[in-house]
Amino acid sequence: MNIDVELIEKVVKKVLTDVESSCPAESEYTYGIFETMDDAIEASAKAQKEYMSYSMSDRQRFVEGIREVVCKKENLEYMSQRAVEESGMGAVEYKIIKNRLAAEKSPGIEDLTTEALSGDDGLTLVEYCPFGVIGAIAPTTNPTETVICNSIAMLAGGNTVVFSPHPRSKGVSIWLIKKLNAKLEELGAPRNLIVTVQEPSIENTNIMMNHPKVRMLVATGGPGIVKAVMSTGKKAIGAGAGNPPVVVDETADIEKAAVDIVNGCSFDHNLPCIAEKEVIAVDQIADYLIFNMKNNGAYEVKDPAIIEQMVELVTNDRKKPNVNFVGKSAQYILDKVGIKVGPEVKCIIMEAPKDHPFVQIELMMPILPIVRVPNVDEAIEFAVEVEHGNRHTAMMHSRNVEKLTKMAKEIETTIFVKNGPSYAGIGVGGMGYTTFTIAGPTGEGLTSAKSFCRKRRCVLQDGLHIRMK
Ligand code: NAD
């Protein structure tokens, strides 16, 4: 037999070069950050295959690792500070609370409860199984919070995740993803469980949305991106915009309602999608409510000319919020209209008609209009109208069980908080776990590990049922 040594040498050399170029050297590990979206997705798909051979207790160890990284004091402070500086939105003290909340109260593998059916024909199990590679789009209003809660839930479910952070908060998102991958590697996890690109952009998000290896899309953001993921033909979870109303009727504990509303509305300068965006107060108690809000950190603007000046300043053509004012403090906004106040002022209030832009627009700034109505039934009717069918979040302060029930039924929101601040709805002073991805449009509600899983049935015929001989 003639052996062509030269040819064999050539083939071996080519194979070695190919292998080298597809496997970066140890030192080149970029902790989940890739130049191109295609590379990020390929790495994520490879990691997911490896991840399938890890145990459930490994998954929980990795979840605990994420919690540990986020809750380390220096990391928590750094990411909170950097998110505020980079996005120009929110306040460090609130970001610290939100990031810690996301780390501590996003459920891990305990969320994946198995269903079992046993009887004459045997045993059937239904388990929550991974989708595979998930593409997750994060908003600029909760950049790190979303990376934290989505990473915990998606990894607990056995998936890997490709993030598309908002370009306005890319630096802090990349920093956090690197930190998380470094910890996961230390714990023996496959590399690249959480990935993104160096330059997040709309173009890269589009590549991600259309990539065949991305099995599920999760959009946390405004209506545009929610619609975009739902139009891809892939399994999509949409966590979209809200405009949460808070109704206060004549039976409420007005002093408590005033405190709760000011605190809820000013939390992270009103950035959370769940935060109180307009008050609808029954005439009989409206003055007393305003009096109490003013005693608890609200500043009332009465001059119509100044209110109009604020509308010009903080909205684009009275239709959308001006991004330069989103998540800014009440003190900052008031200063721009020539009113000097101290940091003790948490929010700005004013009475407004129903069609006022501040009532109708999801502003995401601590400006809280108050609409006065003659009775509770009209309050509920208007709350439903001004929520714009988002079915996101609403609050009501009342001691009338019948009216509380009426509003809960009619407004159909994913979160309905009774006699508390909005953030009680995501586990701060209210029962329940947390998430910063609240999926109203697609119906998963407050997402958790099981939202990012496929239900699969496994049937054993005639066995393992033990109740009868
Ligand atoms: P946004 O819609 O401008 O951006 C969200 C994300 O989508 C960003 O990463 C952005 O880059 C991307 N994006 C937007 N349009 C896109 C397009 N056409 N193609 C590709 N990518 C696109 O929202 P934002 O200002 O970052 O966040 C605020 C909005 O998000 C508010 O409406 C708020 O209510 C909502 N939000 C909802 C939830 C929830 O859980 N339901 C949580 C946080 C924020």
Residues whose N, C-alpha, C, O or C-beta is under 5 A from the ligand:
A	BS01	NAD	I137 A138 P139 T140 T141 S164 P165 H166 P167 I202 T205 T220 G221 G222 G224 I225 A239 G240 A241 G242 C273 F436 T437 I438
